[in-house]
Amino acid sequence: MSWAQQVDTFAETARAVGAIVVAIDDPSLPGLGAWDLHALAAHTLRAVTTLESYLSEPEPTGEPPLADASAYFSAYLDLRSADPVRVDAAVAERGRTGAAASTLPAIATDFTELSAALVPQLMSGGPDRLIASPWGAIRVGDYLRTRSFELVAHGLDLIAATGSDQRLPESALRDALSLLAEIADRRGLTPDLIRVLTGRDADGVLPLVQ
C-alpha cells in the first residue's frame, strides 16, 4: 500500500481500538494473561505512544537501519527466547504501570487524538525517516507496520475479551497477516505456519509474536 494508505490504516485502526475501549463497562474484567481490560488497553496504547515518543527524538545516524518490520519483531523474539520469564514480566508490568497512570476513558480518547496528531507528522517526514527503536535504527515506514500490527493483535484480544462487534480495518488485518508470514519466513517457520493455517497442526503453537 502507498505511504498515505499506510498512515490512514494506522489512524483508522487506532480509532477502531479506541471505540472498543470506550465501550468497556468494567475495566477490572480479565483481558489477556496477567492483564485486566484496563492494563490490556494501556499496553495496546503503546502502539501509538511509542511512535509519538520516537518521532520526537532526533533522527539516528551512524548505523544501518533494520531491514524491515519482520527484522524488528525477530530481534524482539531473539531477546525473549533468551529469557522469556524476564521479558514477559517486563511487558506485563508496563501494561499495569500504564493502567495505573491513566484512566480508561483517557486511554480511549488517546487512541483517537494521539494517532490523529501523528498523521501530518508522518506524512511530512515520509516512510524513510529513521527513528531509534529498542533494537536499533528503523525506517518509520517499517516501524509503522509494527504499530499497526500491535493494534490489530491486541484489538482482536480486546474484541475477544469484551465480546465487542467492532470491526478492525480490512487493510490492517491483511497487512498483519502478511507481516506474520514475513516473520515466519525470516525465522524458518513458514512450513509450520502453513500447517497451522491449513489445520494440519491444530494443537501446535507457532512462536511468532505473542
C-alpha positions, 0 to 999 in steps of 0.5 A, a space after each residue: 500500500 502507498 505511504 498515505 494508505 499506510 498512515 490512514 490504516 494506522 489512524 483508522 485502526 487506532 480509532 477502531 481500538 479506541 471505540 472498543 475501549 470506550 465501550 468497556 463497562 468494567 475495566 477490572 474484567 480479565 483481558 489477556 494473561 496477567 492483564 485486566 481490560 484496563 492494563 490490556 488497553 494501556 499496553 495496546 496504547 503503546 502502539 501509538 505512544 511509542 511512535 509519538 515518543 520516537 518521532 520526537 527524538 532526533 533522527 539516528 545516524 551512524 548505523 544501518 537501519 533494520 531491514 524491515 518490520 519482520 527484522 524488528 519483531 525477530 530481534 524482539 523474539 531473539 531477546 525473549 527466547 533468551 529469557 522469556 520469564 524476564 521479558 514477559 514480566 517486563 511487558 506485563 508490568 508496563 501494561 499495569 504501570 500504564 493502567 495505573 497512570 491513566 484512566 480508561 476513558 483517557 486511554 480511549 480518547 488517546 487512541 483517537 487524538 494521539 494517532 490523529 496528531 501523528 498523521 501530518 507528522 508522518 506524512 511530512 517526514 515520509 516512510 524513510 525517516 529513521 527513528 531509534 527503536 529498542 533494537 536499533 535504527 528503523 525506517 518509520 515506514 517499517 516501524 509503522 507496520 509494527 504499530 499497526 500490527 500491535 493494534 490489530 493483535 491486541 484489538 482482536 484480544 480486546 474484541 475477544 475479551 469484551 465480546 465487542 462487534 467492532 470491526 478492525 480495518 480490512 487493510 490492517 488485518 491483511 497487512 498483519 497477516 502478511 507481516 506474520 508470514 514475513 516473520 515466519 519466513 525470516 525465522 524458518 517457520 513458514 512450513 509450520 505456519 502453513 500447517 497451522 493455517 491449513 489445520 494440519 497442526 491444530 494443537 501446535 503453537 507457532 512462536 511468532 509474536 505473542 
